[in-house]
């Protein structure tokens, strides 16, 4: 028995050795096989049109084996190129000559910046392409394709992605790809298709294998033809969102019995939801949001036992929703019924058959009580009940429930509860426009977006907030908060900070996040100087320090407010609406990320207006009113061509209004009142379009729309000419001097030449004599004719 065991062990060891030997031999053989010369030539031809600033294809040299080049994969045995993966960073020409690679099965050139494409003039020259299975040219945004005929030889293609490529000139795009019988996945999102008109040859299209079709974001304005849903019966994923498709949902949609994901959101679809839609047995995702659908929600939806994601929000649907609507939806994990005019009728003790991770019921009537069934959802990560009329909550249940939700949106309700002892553990919190009380809650270090504005919070900002390194947006507008601001709060990754309408005090922190785009500290008790660091924030587009106790002068330094000099779209995309009370009335103040604003009004600032401030040519709103500024208005103000609102009122400015202000063609609001300005208001279309209130309380200012200037004011102005007039006089003197010098040079240039050059002099006198003779003869003829008569 021992001998047999020994023999078996020996045989196993021998077999293992042989296997290792052959594997090593195979590897050595592979190393001896180099890249195929034909493949190398095709790749080098492709490389010629590429601009590679990032060195992505720096390894593509003749010294290296092409199988070792970046993005190139070869077969282990034959060393023929089978995959090319060059996503990102390339520019220049996309040369589809690369499709001539004989054994190529996978080509990915997505997310580059190619600006032109070269397609072989005779696509039949692209040989051996039947092996290509995967082709991704997506998101080369600068490329336009006039036709897709070059796709026809790709008979084995299973995956085609042309997302982001402009195909609007190709009118038969579906017909072109319909000649590929093996195609499983077709992605044409964002290709500017515009319509889905199908020509009579549609019955010859072969989409029998198609499983995924994405035509989203194409501005399609044509109806969905019934024939469109007869192209294939096996389609599983159909995406037609973010178009402008009108009409009703075609009944032929029901032919797609294998459909699992249907997205028709963000269109112009009307009519009612097909009651038979509940007969699609495998549907998992159904998104009909942002349309104009009307009528009742069909009861048959409750039969979709496989449904996981349901979004019917922002339609004109009505009727009643009760527990029977969801009785069989045990797989549901995401539900959005926001902005619907429906009535929710649930028993107080109803327990749904599902566990949601996302629930959106915003802009619906849920109140006044917080819906009790929501407390049963233990897996909830996203909850949006904003504008749902809630005012009454079970404090203990509510506080325990909300603290673990990842994205919590309860804006625009009337919830009144103290959340001081709470620690919010998610990343996004919108609790604005409620009546939350007590001190601010603790926030998770993961927090990115915090909006607690329009509440009744009091006390100071908790020290734990100093560790919020991921925080990008913080809005505490209109509370009762006080105390000084920690340096660490500003010195994070903030894009947006709004602490306005509180009672914060002390100095403005000098350490600032370099990413800040919006700073609102208005209506507090901040004091001291404006930190120069504020004017070195290159992304800053909105600065509001109004209604504080700031003093000193505006910093005179090298400004680095790049986004106020050249226009760039900011990262924070949302508009913010603030409610202000001023001059005895309420008004809404909208902050748009496209606008550039500086508001330093109602402080105790003094000194001259720095010229650097008036070189911020993208600024549209500038308010320096109600301060103690002195000096003159800089003449460079005329370069602020985008200015729409300018308020310099209630200061101690003197001198004349710069003539350059007539260049502010977009000016809609102007207030220069209550200063010491003098002289005549410059004449220009914009400046005379404002009424007298824009200029009053400047005793020595005259001209339309104020009273006409008197003779004394005009003479005074003449006696003490402004710098502009001096410049005008200087220009006139230079003009007259130039004319005099020019005349002298011209006169002596001709006369001197006649005097010094004999031939010229003789020719001149001969010419004069000839002219004299002609005049004499003409005169004598006229006299003789007169005497005869």
BAVO-906868 format. One record per residue (C-alpha): x, y, z; residue in one letter. Coordinates in steps of 0.2 Angstrom, whole numbers, plus 5000, padded with zeros to 4 digits. Layout:
BAVO-906868
- X,Y,Z,mitor
- X,Y,Z,A
...
end
This chain:
BAVO-906868
- X,Y,Z,mitor
- 5000,5000,5000,X
- 5014,5012,5004,X
- 5023,5008,4988,X
- 5007,5012,4978,X
- 5005,5028,4987,X
- 5023,5033,4983,X
- 5020,5029,4965,X
- 5005,5039,4964,X
- 5014,5054,4972,X
- 5028,5052,4960,X
- 5016,5052,4945,X
- 5007,5068,4952,X
- 5024,5077,4954,X
- 5029,5072,4936,X
- 5013,5078,4929,X
- 5014,5095,4938,X
- 5032,5097,4932,X
- 5027,5094,4914,X
- 5013,5106,4915,X
- 5024,5120,4922,X
- 5037,5116,4908,X
- 5024,5118,4894,X
- 5017,5134,4902,X
- 5035,5141,4903,X
- 5038,5136,4885,X
- 5022,5144,4879,X
- 5027,5160,4888,X
- 5044,5159,4880,X
- 5037,5156,4863,X
- 5025,5172,4866,X
- 5040,5182,4870,X
- 5049,5177,4854,X
- 5034,5182,4844,X
- 5034,5201,4840,X
- 5020,5213,4834,X
- 5014,5209,4817,X
- 5021,5222,4805,X
- 5005,5225,4796,X
- 4997,5230,4813,X
- 5011,5241,4817,X
- 5009,5251,4801,X
- 4991,5253,4803,X
- 4993,5260,4821,X
- 5007,5272,4816,X
- 4995,5278,4802,X
- 4982,5281,4815,X
- 4995,5290,4826,X
- 4999,5303,4813,X
- 4984,5313,4815,X
- 4984,5313,4834,X
- 4989,5328,4845,X
- 4995,5320,4862,X
- 4999,5334,4875,X
- 4998,5322,4889,X
- 5010,5309,4882,X
- 4997,5295,4882,X
- 5005,5287,4866,X
- 5023,5292,4869,X
- 5027,5273,4870,X
- 5021,5272,4851,X
- 5039,5271,4844,X
- 5047,5260,4831,X
- 5060,5255,4845,X
- 5046,5247,4855,X
- 5036,5231,4851,X
- 5018,5238,4847,X
- 5011,5225,4858,X
- 5019,5234,4873,X
- 5012,5251,4867,X
- 5000,5260,4879,X
- 4982,5255,4876,X
- 4986,5240,4864,X
- 4982,5222,4868,X
- 4988,5208,4858,X
- 4984,5189,4857,X
- 4996,5179,4868,X
- 4999,5167,4854,X
- 4998,5176,4838,X
- 5004,5193,4844,X
- 4990,5201,4833,X
- 4981,5217,4839,X
- 4964,5212,4847,X
- 4960,5227,4858,X
- 4963,5246,4857,X
- 4958,5256,4872,X
- 4963,5274,4871,X
- 4950,5283,4881,X
- 4953,5301,4887,X
- 4966,5315,4883,X
- 4969,5313,4864,X
- 4966,5327,4852,X
- 4967,5330,4833,X
- 4960,5317,4820,X
- 4951,5301,4823,X
- 4956,5290,4808,X
- 4945,5275,4806,X
- 4959,5267,4796,X
- 4962,5259,4812,X
- 4947,5247,4808,X
- 4958,5238,4796,X
- 4967,5229,4810,X
- 4963,5212,4805,X
- 4959,5204,4822,X
- 4953,5219,4831,X
- 4938,5214,4842,X
- 4937,5229,4854,X
- 4940,5248,4850,X
- 4937,5261,4863,X
- 4941,5279,4858,X
- 4928,5287,4870,X
- 4930,5304,4880,X
- 4943,5312,4869,X
- 4944,5329,4861,X
- 4945,5323,4843,X
- 4939,5338,4832,X
- 4938,5329,4815,X
- 4936,5311,4809,X
- 4943,5302,4794,X
- 4933,5288,4786,X
- 4941,5279,4771,X
- 4933,5285,4755,X
- 4928,5267,4751,X
- 4922,5258,4767,X
- 4924,5242,4758,X
- 4943,5244,4760,X
- 4940,5241,4778,X
- 4943,5222,4777,X
- 4942,5208,4791,X
- 4931,5219,4802,X
- 4918,5205,4804,X
- 4928,5201,4820,X
- 4924,5218,4828,X
- 4912,5216,4843,X
- 4914,5232,4853,X
- 4915,5250,4846,X
- 4914,5265,4857,X
- 4918,5282,4850,X
- 4907,5292,4862,X
- 4909,5309,4869,X
- 4921,5316,4856,X
- 4910,5332,4857,X
- 4918,5341,4842,X
- 4915,5327,4829,X
- 4901,5328,4816,X
- 4897,5312,4806,X
- 4887,5315,4789,X
- 4883,5297,4787,X
- 4885,5280,4795,X
- 4887,5270,4779,X
- 4904,5265,4785,X
- 4896,5254,4798,X
- 4889,5241,4786,X
- 4904,5230,4785,X
- 4904,5228,4804,X
- 4893,5212,4803,X
- 4898,5205,4820,X
- 4896,5221,4830,X
- 4887,5218,4846,X
- 4890,5235,4855,X
- 4890,5252,4847,X
- 4891,5268,4857,X
- 4891,5285,4848,X
- 4885,5296,4862,X
- 4889,5314,4861,X
- 4893,5314,4842,X
- 4883,5326,4831,X
- 4873,5315,4819,X
- 4860,5328,4813,X
- 4865,5327,4795,X
- 4863,5308,4794,X
- 4844,5306,4790,X
- 4844,5287,4789,X
- 4854,5284,4805,X
- 4842,5270,4811,X
- 4843,5262,4794,X
- 4862,5263,4794,X
- 4863,5253,4810,X
- 4849,5242,4806,X
- 4860,5232,4794,X
- 4870,5225,4808,X
- 4860,5209,4813,X
- 4871,5205,4828,X
- 4869,5221,4837,X
- 4864,5220,4855,X
- 4867,5237,4862,X
- 4865,5254,4853,X
- 4868,5270,4862,X
- 4865,5286,4853,X
- 4862,5298,4868,X
- 4865,5317,4864,X
- 4867,5314,4845,X
- 4856,5328,4840,X
- 4844,5316,4831,X
- 4829,5328,4831,X
- 4816,5316,4824,X
- 4812,5298,4822,X
- 4804,5298,4805,X
- 4806,5281,4798,X
- 4806,5278,4779,X
- 4796,5264,4770,X
- 4811,5253,4770,X
- 4809,5250,4789,X
- 4802,5232,4786,X
- 4820,5227,4780,X
- 4828,5233,4796,X
- 4835,5219,4807,X
- 4835,5224,4825,X
- 4830,5206,4830,X
- 4845,5205,4842,X
- 4844,5222,4850,X
- 4842,5222,4869,X
- 4847,5240,4874,X
- 4842,5256,4864,X
- 4847,5273,4871,X
- 4840,5288,4861,X
- 4840,5301,4876,X
- 4844,5319,4875,X
- 4841,5321,4857,X
- 4828,5335,4856,X
- 4817,5323,4846,X
- 4801,5333,4842,X
- 4792,5320,4831,X
- 4779,5308,4838,X
- 4784,5290,4842,X
- 4778,5280,4827,X
- 4769,5263,4831,X
- 4782,5255,4819,X
- 4796,5260,4830,X
- 4791,5247,4844,X
- 4789,5233,4831,X
- 4807,5233,4826,X
- 4812,5221,4840,X
- 4803,5210,4852,X
- 4818,5206,4863,X
- 4822,5224,4869,X
- 4825,5225,4887,X
- 4832,5243,4890,X
- 4823,5257,4881,X
- 4828,5275,4885,X
- 4820,5290,4877,X
- 4821,5303,4890,X
- 4825,5322,4889,X
- 4818,5325,4872,X
- 4802,5334,4867,X
- 4792,5320,4861,X
- 4774,5325,4859,X
- 4758,5314,4858,X
- 4752,5299,4868,X
- 4761,5284,4873,X
- 4759,5272,4858,X
- 4749,5256,4862,X
- 4762,5246,4852,X
- 4774,5249,4867,X
- 4765,5234,4875,X
- 4773,5223,4861,X
- 4789,5224,4871,X
- 4785,5209,4882,X
- 4803,5207,4888,X
- 4805,5226,4893,X
- 4813,5228,4910,X
- 4818,5247,4910,X
- 4808,5260,4902,X
- 4812,5279,4903,X
- 4801,5291,4894,X
- 4804,5306,4906,X
- 4806,5324,4902,X
- 4796,5324,4886,X
- 4779,5332,4881,X
- 4769,5316,4881,X
- 4750,5318,4885,X
- 4735,5308,4887,X
- 4733,5295,4900,X
- 4745,5281,4906,X
- 4740,5265,4897,X
- 4730,5254,4909,X
- 4738,5238,4900,X
- 4755,5244,4906,X
- 4753,5234,4921,X
- 4754,5218,4910,X
- 4772,5220,4906,X
- 4778,5206,4917,X
- 4796,5209,4919,X
- 4797,5228,4920,X
- 4809,5234,4934,X
- 4811,5252,4930,X
- 4797,5264,4925,X
- 4800,5283,4923,X
- 4787,5293,4915,X
- 4791,5309,4925,X
- 4791,5327,4918,X
- 4778,5325,4905,X
- 4760,5331,4903,X
- 4751,5315,4907,X
- 4734,5316,4914,X
- 4720,5306,4922,X
- 4721,5293,4935,X
- 4735,5282,4940,X
- 4730,5265,4933,X
- 4727,5252,4946,X
- 4736,5239,4936,X
- 4752,5247,4941,X
- 4750,5238,4957,X
- 4752,5221,4948,X
- 4770,5225,4943,X
- 4778,5213,4956,X
- 4795,5215,4948,X
- 4795,5234,4949,X
- 4809,5242,4958,X
- 4809,5260,4952,X
- 4794,5270,4949,X
- 4794,5289,4945,X
- 4777,5297,4940,X
- 4782,5315,4946,X
- 4778,5331,4938,X
- 4763,5326,4928,X
- 4745,5331,4928,X
- 4739,5315,4936,X
- 4725,5315,4949,X
- 4714,5304,4959,X
- 4717,5293,4975,X
- 4732,5283,4980,X
- 4730,5270,4993,X
- 4738,5254,5000,X
- 4729,5244,4986,X
- 4740,5254,4973,X
- 4756,5246,4981,X
- 4749,5230,4987,X
- 4760,5218,4976,X
- 4775,5230,4974,X
- 4786,5220,4986,X
- 4802,5223,4976,X
- 4800,5242,4975,X
- 4815,5252,4982,X
- 4813,5269,4974,X
- 4797,5279,4973,X
- 4794,5297,4966,X
- 4777,5304,4966,X
- 4782,5322,4968,X
- 4772,5337,4961,X
- 4756,5327,4958,X
- 4738,5333,4962,X
- 4733,5316,4970,X
- 4726,5312,4987,X
- 4735,5300,4998,X
- 4724,5289,5008,X
- 4734,5277,5020,X
- 4728,5270,5036,X
- 4738,5276,5051,X
- 4745,5258,5054,X
- 4748,5253,5036,X
- 4764,5244,5034,X
- 4770,5244,5015,X
- 4776,5227,5007,X
- 4792,5236,5002,X
- 4807,5244,5010,X
- 4813,5260,5000,X
- 4830,5267,4999,X
- 4823,5283,4990,X
- 4806,5292,4993,X
- 4801,5308,4985,X
- 4784,5316,4989,X
- 4789,5334,4987,X
- 4775,5347,4983,X
- 4761,5335,4988,X
- 4748,5336,5002,X
- 4755,5325,5016,X
- 4751,5336,5031,X
- 4748,5341,5044,X
- 4755,5325,5051,X
- 4771,5317,5046,X
- 4765,5301,5037,X
- 4767,5287,5050,X
- 4770,5273,5037,X
- 4787,5282,5032,X
- 4793,5277,5049,X
- 4793,5259,5044,X
- 4806,5262,5030,X
- 4822,5256,5039,X
- 4833,5256,5023,X
- 4829,5274,5018,X
- 4844,5284,5012,X
- 4835,5298,5002,X
- 4819,5307,5008,X
- 4811,5322,5000,X
- 4796,5329,5009,X
- 4799,5347,5004,X
- 4783,5358,5002,X
- 4771,5344,5008,X
- 4762,5354,5022,X
- 4769,5345,5037,X
- 4768,5354,5054,X
- 4766,5340,5067,X
- 4778,5327,5071,X
- 4780,5314,5084,X
- 4796,5321,5092,X
- 4805,5305,5098,X
- 4801,5295,5082,X
- 4805,5310,5071,X
- 4822,5314,5078,X
- 4827,5295,5079,X
- 4822,5293,5061,X
- 4829,5308,5052,X
- 4847,5307,5059,X
- 4852,5292,5049,X
- 4845,5298,5032,X
- 4859,5301,5019,X
- 4850,5314,5009,X
- 4836,5323,5019,X
- 4825,5337,5011,X
- 4811,5344,5022,X
- 4811,5362,5015,X
- 4796,5373,5015,X
- 4786,5365,5029,X
- 4781,5371,5046,X
- 4790,5359,5057,X
- 4794,5366,5074,X
- 4806,5355,5085,X
- 4822,5357,5094,X
- 4836,5347,5085,X
- 4851,5353,5096,X
- 4856,5336,5102,X
- 4855,5328,5085,X
- 4869,5322,5074,X
- 4864,5322,5056,X
- 4874,5308,5048,X
- 4872,5310,5029,X
- 4879,5321,5016,X
- 4865,5333,5011,X
- 4853,5342,5022,X
- 4839,5354,5016,X
- 4829,5359,5031,X
- 4826,5377,5026,X
- 4810,5387,5028,X
- 4804,5378,5044,X
- 4804,5383,5062,X
- 4817,5372,5069,X
- 4823,5379,5086,X
- 4838,5377,5098,X
- 4856,5377,5094,X
- 4863,5370,5077,X
- 4864,5351,5076,X
- 4880,5342,5075,X
- 4885,5337,5057,X
- 4893,5322,5050,X
- 4911,5324,5043,X
- 4904,5317,5027,X
- 4892,5332,5024,X
- 4893,5341,5008,X
- 4877,5352,5007,X
- 4869,5360,5022,X
- 4855,5372,5021,X
- 4847,5377,5037,X
- 4841,5394,5032,X
- 4825,5403,5037,X
- 4823,5394,5054,X
- 4824,5400,5072,X
- 4841,5392,5077,X
- 4851,5402,5090,X
- 4868,5402,5098,X
- 4885,5400,5089,X
- 4891,5388,5076,X
- 4896,5372,5085,X
- 4915,5368,5086,X
- 4912,5351,5078,X
- 4908,5361,5062,X
- 4926,5365,5060,X
- 4930,5348,5055,X
- 4919,5347,5040,X
- 4932,5346,5027,X
- 4921,5340,5013,X
- 4908,5354,5015,X
- 4905,5363,4999,X
- 4888,5373,5003,X
- 4883,5381,5019,X
- 4867,5392,5020,X
- 4862,5398,5037,X
- 4853,5414,5031,X
- 4840,5422,5042,X
- 4841,5413,5059,X
- 4846,5420,5076,X
- 4864,5414,5077,X
- 4878,5424,5085,X
- 4896,5424,5090,X
- 4912,5424,5080,X
- 4916,5414,5065,X
- 4930,5401,5067,X
- 4944,5402,5054,X
- 4942,5383,5051,X
- 4925,5385,5044,X
- 4931,5396,5030,X
- 4947,5386,5027,X
- 4939,5370,5020,X
- 4933,5366,5002,X
- 4918,5378,5002,X
- 4911,5384,4986,X
- 4896,5393,4994,X
- 4894,5402,5011,X
- 4879,5412,5016,X
- 4878,5418,5034,X
- 4867,5433,5031,X
- 4853,5440,5042,X
- 4860,5434,5058,X
- 4870,5442,5073,X
- 4887,5436,5070,X
- 4901,5448,5076,X
- 4920,5450,5076,X
- 4931,5451,5061,X
- 4929,5442,5045,X
- 4941,5427,5044,X
- 4957,5430,5034,X
- 4959,5412,5029,X
- 4948,5408,5015,X
- 4944,5392,5004,X
- 4952,5395,4987,X
- 4937,5388,4979,X
- 4924,5400,4986,X
- 4912,5407,4973,X
- 4899,5415,4983,X
- 4901,5424,5000,X
- 4886,5432,5009,X
- 4889,5440,5026,X
- 4876,5454,5025,X
- 4866,5460,5039,X
- 4877,5455,5054,X
- 4888,5464,5066,X
- 4905,5460,5058,X
- 4918,5474,5061,X
- 4936,5479,5056,X
- 4944,5480,5039,X
- 4939,5470,5024,X
- 4953,5456,5022,X
- 4963,5458,5006,X
- 4962,5439,5004,X
- 4944,5441,4998,X
- 4951,5450,4982,X
- 4962,5435,4978,X
- 4949,5422,4976,X
- 4950,5418,4958,X
- 4933,5409,4957,X
- 4923,5422,4967,X
- 4908,5429,4958,X
- 4896,5435,4972,X
- 4903,5446,4987,X
- 4890,5453,4999,X
- 4896,5461,5015,X
- 4882,5474,5016,X
- 4874,5480,5032,X
- 4888,5477,5044,X
- 4900,5488,5054,X
- 4915,5487,5043,X
- 4927,5501,5042,X
- 4943,5507,5034,X
- 4946,5507,5015,X
- 4943,5495,5001,X
- 4960,5485,5000,X
- 4971,5492,4986,X
- 4981,5477,4980,X
- 4983,5466,4965,X
- 4966,5459,4963,X
- 4965,5441,4957,X
- 4946,5440,4955,X
- 4947,5430,4938,X
- 4929,5426,4937,X
- 4925,5445,4938,X
- 4936,5449,4924,X
- 4933,5435,4912,X
- 4917,5425,4911,X
- 4917,5407,4917,X
- 4902,5396,4922,X
- 4903,5392,4941,X
- 4902,5375,4949,X
- 4888,5379,4960,X
- 4873,5378,4948,X
- 4858,5382,4958,X
- 4850,5399,4959,X
- 4847,5406,4977,X
- 4832,5416,4981,X
- 4833,5427,4997,X
- 4820,5437,5005,X
- 4825,5455,5010,X
- 4816,5469,5020,X
- 4822,5486,5015,X
- 4815,5503,5012,X
- 4799,5498,5021,X
- 4795,5483,5009,X
- 4799,5465,5006,X
- 4807,5459,4990,X
- 4815,5444,4983,X
- 4833,5444,4979,X
- 4839,5431,4966,X
- 4857,5425,4966,X
- 4861,5418,4949,X
- 4877,5409,4946,X
- 4879,5418,4929,X
- 4879,5435,4938,X
- 4894,5445,4945,X
- 4890,5455,4960,X
- 4899,5466,4974,X
- 4889,5474,4988,X
- 4898,5483,5001,X
- 4884,5495,5005,X
- 4878,5501,5023,X
- 4895,5500,5032,X
- 4907,5513,5038,X
- 4920,5511,5024,X
- 4930,5526,5019,X
- 4944,5532,5007,X
- 4945,5533,4988,X
- 4937,5521,4977,X
- 4952,5510,4971,X
- 4954,5509,4952,X
- 4957,5491,4953,X
- 4938,5488,4958,X
- 4933,5496,4942,X
- 4943,5485,4931,X
- 4932,5470,4935,X
- 4923,5471,4918,X
- 4912,5456,4921,X
- 4903,5464,4936,X
- 4885,5467,4933,X
- 4880,5474,4950,X
- 4890,5486,4961,X
- 4883,5493,4977,X
- 4895,5505,4987,X
- 4881,5516,4994,X
- 4879,5522,5012,X
- 4897,5523,5016,X
- 4910,5537,5018,X
- 4919,5536,5002,X
- 4928,5551,4996,X
- 4937,5556,4980,X
- 4931,5555,4962,X
- 4923,5541,4952,X
- 4937,5533,4942,X
- 4936,5536,4924,X
- 4939,5518,4920,X
- 4921,5514,4925,X
- 4917,5516,4907,X
- 4925,5499,4904,X
- 4913,5490,4915,X
- 4902,5486,4899,X
- 4891,5473,4908,X
- 4886,5484,4922,X
- 4867,5483,4925,X
- 4865,5491,4942,X
- 4876,5504,4950,X
- 4873,5512,4967,X
- 4886,5525,4974,X
- 4873,5535,4983,X
- 4875,5543,5001,X
- 4894,5545,5001,X
- 4906,5560,5000,X
- 4911,5558,4982,X
- 4915,5574,4972,X
- 4921,5580,4955,X
- 4912,5577,4939,X
- 4903,5561,4933,X
- 4915,5553,4921,X
- 4911,5555,4902,X
- 4915,5537,4900,X
- 4899,5532,4909,X
- 4889,5535,4893,X
- 4897,5518,4887,X
- 4887,5508,4900,X
- 4874,5503,4888,X
- 4866,5489,4899,X
- 4863,5500,4914,X
- 4846,5497,4921,X
- 4848,5505,4938,X
- 4858,5520,4943,X
- 4859,5530,4960,X
- 4872,5543,4962,X
- 4862,5554,4974,X
- 4868,5562,4991,X
- 4886,5565,4986,X
- 4895,5581,4981,X
- 4896,5578,4963,X
- 4896,5594,4951,X
- 4896,5599,4933,X
- 4885,5594,4919,X
- 4878,5576,4918,X
- 4886,5568,4903,X
- 4874,5567,4888,X
- 4870,5549,4883,X
- 4855,5538,4880,X
- 4857,5528,4896,X
- 4861,5542,4908,X
- 4846,5553,4903,X
- 4834,5538,4904,X
- 4835,5539,4923,X
- 4824,5551,4933,X
- 4830,5565,4944,X
- 4830,5554,4959,X
- 4846,5545,4953,X
- 4856,5562,4954,X
- 4847,5573,4968,X
- 4856,5580,4983,X
- 4871,5584,4973,X
- 4870,5603,4974,X
- 4882,5608,4960,X
- 4876,5594,4948,X
- 4865,5600,4933,X
- 4859,5595,4916,X
- 4845,5583,4911,X
- 4836,5575,4920,X
- 4840,5589,4933,X
- 4838,5607,4929,X
- 4848,5615,4915,X
- 4865,5622,4919,X
- 4865,5641,4922,X
- 4877,5652,4913,X
- 4887,5654,4929,X
- 4889,5635,4930,X
- 4894,5634,4912,X
- 4907,5649,4914,X
- 4913,5641,4930,X
- 4916,5625,4921,X
- 4925,5635,4907,X
- 4935,5644,4919,X
- 4941,5629,4928,X
- 4941,5616,4914,X
- 4940,5598,4919,X
- 4954,5586,4913,X
- 4942,5580,4899,X
- 4941,5598,4892,X
- 4960,5600,4894,X
- 4962,5584,4885,X
- 4950,5591,4871,X
- 4959,5607,4870,X
- 4976,5598,4869,X
- 4969,5588,4855,X
- 4963,5603,4845,X
- 4980,5612,4847,X
- 4988,5596,4841,X
- 4976,5596,4826,X
- 4979,5614,4821,X
- 4998,5613,4824,X
- 4998,5597,4813,X
- 4988,5606,4799,X
- 5000,5621,4799,X
- 5015,5610,4798,X
- 5007,5600,4784,X
- 5003,5615,4774,X
- 5021,5622,4776,X
- 5029,5606,4771,X
- 5017,5604,4756,X
- 5019,5622,4751,X
- 5038,5622,4752,X
- 5039,5605,4745,X
- 5031,5611,4729,X
- 5038,5628,4728,X
- 5056,5623,4733,X
- 5056,5610,4719,X
- 5051,5623,4706,X
- 5064,5634,4712,X
- 5079,5621,4713,X
- 5074,5610,4698,X
- 5076,5619,4681,X
- 5066,5606,4671,X
- 5051,5607,4683,X
- 5052,5626,4683,X
- 5051,5627,4664,X
- 5037,5614,4663,X
- 5028,5624,4676,X
- 5029,5641,4667,X
- 5025,5633,4650,X
- 5009,5625,4658,X
- 5004,5642,4666,X
- 5007,5651,4649,X
- 4997,5638,4640,X
- 4982,5640,4653,X
- 4984,5659,4651,X
- 4983,5658,4632,X
- 4968,5647,4632,X
- 4959,5659,4644,X
- 4963,5674,4633,X
- 4957,5666,4617,X
- 4941,5660,4626,X
- 4938,5678,4633,X
- 4940,5686,4616,X
- 4928,5674,4608,X
- 4915,5678,4621,X
- 4918,5697,4618,X
- 4916,5697,4599,X
- 4901,5686,4601,X
- 4894,5699,4613,X
- 4897,5714,4601,X
- 4889,5705,4586,X
- 4873,5703,4596,X
end
